[in-house]
Amino acid sequence: MDSERSTDKLARYVIYVAVASVICVLCWYFKSIIVYILIAAVVSLIGHPIIGLLKKIRIKKRSAPDWLLSIITIVIIVGLFFLIISNFVPIIRNIVKDLSVANLTSSAGLSQHPVAALDDYLVSTFPGLGPDFRIETAIAAKLKELVNFTSVSSVIGSVASALTGFGVALFSIVFISFFFIKDENLFTDMIATLVPDRHEKKMREAINDVSHLLSRYFVGLSIEILGVGLLNFLGLAFIARIGYDNAAGIALLTGILNIIPYVGPLTGGVIGTVLGLILKYSSAVAIMPGTNFWLFTCILAAIFCVTQLVDNFVYQPVIYSTSIKAHPLEIFIVLLIAGNVGGVIGMLVAIPGYTVIRVIAFRFFGNVKAIRRLMPPEEEEKNRINLI
């Protein structure tokens, strides 16, 4: 009898492993669809607070139907997305228009620019370069060599293919998001169908907790992007005086890069400083003409540093700690682990992924002391009462 029971148990485990293997293979094969669904789920998490506000708007004590509110919510989210993308166009256009070798060599005050000192150093160190050598001219020549005009048709084909793929992805995400926003429990029902009946209740509770926490997190993250971008815009436009369009483009770029923990703010500050310097010495419009290279660099760096201090001491404690109810040290360790395992991508998905794992662990393994200690005090007390 014991042998039969052991055989049945082994057969059951083999079946579980086989089913899990098939599911993993299918997930890998249809990974693009799964990515669309996950992105749509994130969009719905951002959209739920918006549709909640829209439902409070009543005409003759009646609110608009859910399908209409869902469409309005998606239009708002997609509109904000394209608004952010469109703000990058002015800075790119200005840099491409203004940045040329002719502008660089004829810019006022360029003789004091460190590039001229670098040219003199290279000529004196490597006489074979010739007395007329200019590093900016050499870089421009190499860039021209990289452009193979015979491959224009293939480039156009690649661009067309990329645009087609982007269009399909955008339509798929918008279409799926519409139903996730319209029916708040749809994603929960999809996950619940994959869970055994005896665990369905706990899984639904876990998904509801995850949705609540991640919705707060992503909304807070969006506010952080706008807050960082606004501070940088004010500094670049009114202190560095690089122009409103250029300031808006650089500010939004730094705001978006800021979502990458630890690495993003530094990268955004460096890129923003470099772009600001390029604009100063290539733009047809004089930018702070009485300011030399090093002082202007310090002004740009100070703007990004002040913004980062505000972000570190005001925005992030509220968003990371309060929104997902985790200790700052706990989040820091998770980000370090995710960075070592998955690099930048790992750090981006670390907090949402950790939130999901943490909530599921609370719901299914709340009797384990180590997991119980990770709960906020009120959640730990609630869980202890449920176990009793």
C-alpha positions in Angstrom: 0.0 0.0 0.0 2.8 2.4 0.9 4.6 1.5 -2.3 1.4 2.3 -4.3 1.0 5.6 -2.5 4.6 6.5 -3.2 4.2 5.6 -6.8 1.0 7.7 -7.1 2.8 10.6 -5.4 5.7 10.3 -7.8 3.4 10.1 -10.8 1.6 13.2 -9.6 4.9 15.1 -9.3 6.0 14.0 -12.7 2.7 15.3 -14.1 3.1 18.6 -12.3 6.6 19.0 -13.7 5.4 18.1 -17.2 2.6 20.5 -17.1 4.8 23.3 -15.7 7.4 22.6 -18.5 4.7 22.8 -21.2 3.4 26.1 -19.7 7.0 27.5 -19.6 7.5 26.6 -23.3 4.2 28.1 -24.3 5.0 31.3 -22.3 8.4 31.6 -24.1 6.8 31.0 -27.5 4.1 33.5 -26.9 6.3 35.9 -24.9 5.3 38.9 -26.9 1.6 38.4 -26.2 2.4 37.9 -22.5 4.4 41.1 -22.5 1.4 42.9 -24.1 -0.8 41.6 -21.3 1.6 42.6 -18.6 2.0 46.1 -20.0 -1.8 46.4 -20.3 -2.1 45.3 -16.7 0.3 48.1 -15.7 -1.7 50.6 -17.8 -4.8 49.5 -16.1 -3.2 50.0 -12.7 -2.5 53.6 -13.7 -5.9 53.9 -15.2 -8.0 52.7 -12.2 -7.4 55.9 -10.1 -8.3 58.0 -13.2 -11.5 56.1 -13.9 -12.3 56.3 -10.2 -12.1 60.1 -10.4 -14.2 60.2 -13.6 -16.9 58.2 -12.0 -17.3 60.9 -9.4 -18.4 63.3 -12.1 -22.2 63.0 -12.3 -24.7 64.6 -14.5 -28.2 64.5 -13.1 -27.0 62.1 -10.4 -25.8 59.6 -13.1 -22.2 58.9 -14.2 -21.2 57.9 -17.7 -21.2 54.2 -18.7 -18.0 52.3 -17.9 -17.1 51.7 -21.5 -17.1 55.4 -22.2 -15.1 56.2 -19.0 -12.6 53.5 -20.0 -12.1 55.1 -23.4 -11.6 58.5 -21.9 -9.1 57.0 -19.4 -7.1 55.4 -22.2 -7.2 58.6 -24.3 -5.7 60.5 -21.3 -2.9 57.9 -20.8 -2.0 57.6 -24.5 -2.2 61.4 -24.8 0.2 61.9 -22.0 2.5 59.3 -23.5 2.6 61.0 -26.9 2.9 64.4 -25.1 6.1 63.2 -23.5 7.5 61.8 -26.7 6.7 65.0 -28.6 8.6 67.1 -26.1 11.8 65.3 -27.2 11.4 66.5 -30.8 12.3 70.2 -30.3 15.6 69.4 -28.6 16.6 66.8 -31.2 15.5 69.2 -34.0 17.5 72.1 -32.6 20.6 70.0 -32.0 20.5 68.5 -35.5 19.9 72.0 -37.0 22.5 73.9 -35.0 25.2 71.3 -34.4 27.6 71.4 -37.3 31.3 71.8 -37.7 30.8 75.2 -39.2 28.9 76.4 -36.1 31.4 74.9 -33.8 34.4 76.4 -35.5 32.8 79.9 -35.7 31.2 80.0 -32.3 32.1 83.1 -30.2 34.5 82.2 -27.5 35.4 78.8 -28.9 39.1 79.6 -28.7 38.8 79.3 -24.9 36.8 76.1 -25.2 38.6 73.0 -23.9 38.2 71.4 -27.3 40.8 73.9 -28.7 43.1 73.0 -25.9 42.6 69.3 -26.6 43.4 69.9 -30.3 46.7 71.7 -29.4 47.6 68.9 -27.0 47.0 66.2 -29.7 49.0 68.1 -32.3 51.9 68.6 -30.0 51.9 65.0 -28.8 51.3 63.4 -32.2 53.0 65.6 -34.8 51.9 63.2 -37.5 48.4 64.4 -37.2 49.4 67.7 -38.9 49.1 71.3 -37.7 45.5 71.7 -39.1 44.1 68.7 -37.2 40.8 69.3 -35.4 39.2 66.6 -33.4 35.7 67.8 -34.1 36.5 67.6 -37.9 37.8 64.1 -37.5 34.7 63.0 -35.6 32.4 64.5 -38.2 34.3 62.7 -41.0 34.0 59.4 -39.2 30.3 59.9 -38.7 29.9 60.5 -42.4 31.9 57.3 -43.2 29.4 55.3 -41.0 26.5 56.5 -43.2 26.3 54.1 -46.2 23.8 55.7 -48.6 23.6 52.5 -50.6 21.7 51.0 -47.8 19.0 53.6 -47.7 16.4 51.1 -48.9 17.2 48.6 -46.2 17.1 51.3 -43.6 13.7 52.4 -44.8 12.6 48.8 -44.7 13.8 48.4 -41.2 12.1 51.6 -40.1 8.9 50.5 -41.8 9.1 47.1 -40.0 9.8 48.8 -36.7 6.9 51.2 -37.1 4.6 48.3 -38.0 5.7 46.3 -35.0 5.2 49.4 -32.8 1.7 50.0 -34.2 0.7 46.3 -33.6 2.1 46.5 -30.1 0.4 49.8 -29.3 -3.0 48.7 -30.7 -2.8 45.4 -28.7 -1.9 47.1 -25.5 -4.6 49.7 -25.9 -7.2 47.1 -26.8 -6.4 44.8 -23.8 -6.1 47.8 -21.5 -9.6 48.9 -22.4 -11.1 45.6 -21.0 -8.8 45.6 -18.0 -9.9 49.1 -17.1 -13.6 48.5 -17.9 -13.7 45.3 -15.8 -11.5 45.7 -12.8 -11.7 42.0 -11.9 -10.9 40.7 -15.4 -7.2 40.2 -14.8 -7.9 38.7 -11.4 -10.3 36.2 -13.0 -7.7 35.2 -15.6 -5.1 34.4 -12.9 -7.7 32.7 -10.7 -8.5 30.2 -13.4 -4.9 28.9 -13.2 -5.1 28.3 -9.4 -6.6 25.3 -7.7 -10.0 25.9 -6.1 -8.7 25.6 -2.5 -6.3 28.4 -3.1 -8.5 30.7 -5.2 -9.7 32.8 -2.4 -6.2 33.6 -1.1 -5.0 34.2 -4.6 -7.8 36.7 -5.2 -6.9 38.5 -2.0 -3.3 38.6 -2.9 -4.0 40.0 -6.4 -6.2 42.7 -4.9 -3.4 43.6 -2.5 -0.9 43.7 -5.3 -3.2 45.8 -7.5 -3.7 48.3 -4.8 0.0 48.6 -3.9 1.2 48.7 -7.5 -1.5 51.2 -8.5 -0.2 53.5 -5.8 3.4 52.8 -6.9 2.9 53.5 -10.6 0.9 56.6 -10.0 3.5 57.9 -7.6 6.2 57.0 -10.1 4.4 59.1 -12.7 4.2 62.0 -10.3 7.9 61.6 -9.5 8.8 61.8 -13.3 6.7 65.0 -13.6 8.1 66.5 -10.4 11.8 65.9 -11.4 11.1 67.1 -14.9 9.4 70.3 -13.6 12.3 71.1 -11.3 14.9 70.6 -14.0 12.8 72.6 -16.5 12.6 75.6 -14.1 16.3 75.5 -13.5 17.3 75.0 -17.2 14.8 77.6 -18.5 15.2 80.3 -15.9 18.7 79.8 -14.5 20.7 78.2 -17.4 18.4 80.1 -19.9 18.8 77.5 -22.7 15.2 78.1 -24.0 11.8 76.7 -23.1 11.7 74.0 -25.8 15.2 72.8 -25.1 14.6 72.9 -21.3 11.4 70.9 -21.7 13.1 68.2 -23.8 16.1 67.8 -21.5 13.9 67.9 -18.3 11.6 65.2 -19.5 14.5 63.0 -20.6 16.1 63.3 -17.1 12.7 62.7 -15.5 12.2 59.5 -17.4 15.8 58.3 -16.8 15.2 59.0 -13.1 13.0 56.0 -12.7 16.1 53.8 -13.0 17.2 53.6 -9.3 20.6 55.0 -8.4 22.0 54.8 -12.0 19.2 56.8 -13.7 19.7 60.1 -11.9 23.4 60.2 -12.5 23.0 59.2 -16.2 20.3 61.8 -16.7 22.4 64.5 -15.0 25.4 63.7 -17.2 23.4 63.6 -20.4 21.5 66.8 -19.5 24.8 68.6 -18.8 26.4 67.4 -22.0 23.3 68.4 -24.1 23.2 71.8 -22.3 26.9 72.4 -23.2 26.3 71.4 -26.9 23.4 73.8 -27.1 25.4 76.6 -25.6 28.3 76.3 -28.1 26.2 75.3 -31.2 23.0 77.3 -31.0 22.6 80.3 -33.2 21.0 82.1 -30.2 23.5 83.1 -27.6 23.0 81.3 -24.3 24.5 83.1 -21.2 27.2 84.8 -23.4 29.1 86.2 -20.4 29.5 82.7 -18.8 32.6 80.6 -19.6 32.7 76.9 -20.1 33.4 75.8 -16.5 31.0 78.1 -14.8 28.2 77.1 -17.2 29.0 73.4 -16.5 28.8 74.1 -12.8 25.5 75.8 -13.2 24.0 72.8 -15.1 25.5 70.3 -12.6 24.1 72.3 -9.7 20.6 72.3 -11.2 20.6 68.5 -11.5 22.1 68.0 -8.1 19.5 70.2 -6.4 16.7 68.3 -8.2 18.2 65.0 -7.1 18.4 66.1 -3.5 14.7 67.0 -3.6 13.9 63.7 -5.2 15.9 61.7 -2.6 14.5 63.4 0.4 11.0 64.2 -0.7 9.8 62.1 -3.6 11.4 58.7 -3.2 10.6 58.2 0.6 6.9 58.8 -0.2 6.8 56.8 -3.4 9.0 53.8 -2.6 8.4 53.4 1.1 4.8 54.5 1.6 3.3 53.2 -1.6 4.4 49.6 -1.2 4.7 49.7 2.6 8.3 48.5 2.7 11.3 49.7 4.7 13.9 51.8 2.7 16.7 49.4 3.7 14.6 46.5 2.5 14.1 48.2 -0.9 17.8 49.1 -1.1 18.8 45.5 -0.6 16.3 44.3 -3.2 17.6 46.8 -5.7 21.2 45.8 -5.2 20.3 42.1 -5.7 18.2 42.9 -8.8 21.0 45.1 -10.2 23.6 42.3 -9.8 21.3 39.7 -11.4 19.6 41.7 -14.2 21.4 45.0 -14.5 19.3 48.0 -15.4 16.3 46.0 -16.5 16.4 44.1 -13.2 16.4 47.3 -11.2 13.5 48.6 -13.2 11.3 45.6 -12.4 12.7 45.0 -8.9 10.2 46.9 -6.9 7.0 45.7 -8.7 8.3 42.2 -8.8 9.3 42.2 -5.1 5.9 43.6 -4.3 4.1 40.7 -6.0 6.4 38.1 -4.4 6.0 39.7 -1.0 2.3 39.9 -1.0 1.9 36.3 -2.3 4.3 35.2 0.5 2.2 37.0 3.1 -1.0 35.4 1.9 0.2 31.8 1.6 3.1 31.6 4.0 2.2 34.1 6.6 2.9 31.6 9.4 6.6 31.6 8.6 8.4 34.0 11.1 10.9 35.4 8.5 8.1 36.3 6.1 5.9 37.7 8.9 8.7 40.0 9.9 8.7 41.7 6.5 5.1 42.8 7.0 4.1 46.3 8.1 3.1 46.2 11.8 -0.6 46.5 11.0 -0.5 43.8 8.4 1.5 41.5 10.7 -1.1 41.9 13.5 -3.9 41.3 11.1 -2.2 38.1 9.8 -1.6 36.9 13.4 -5.3 37.3 14.2 -6.3 35.4 11.1 -3.9 32.5 12.0 -5.4 32.3 15.5 
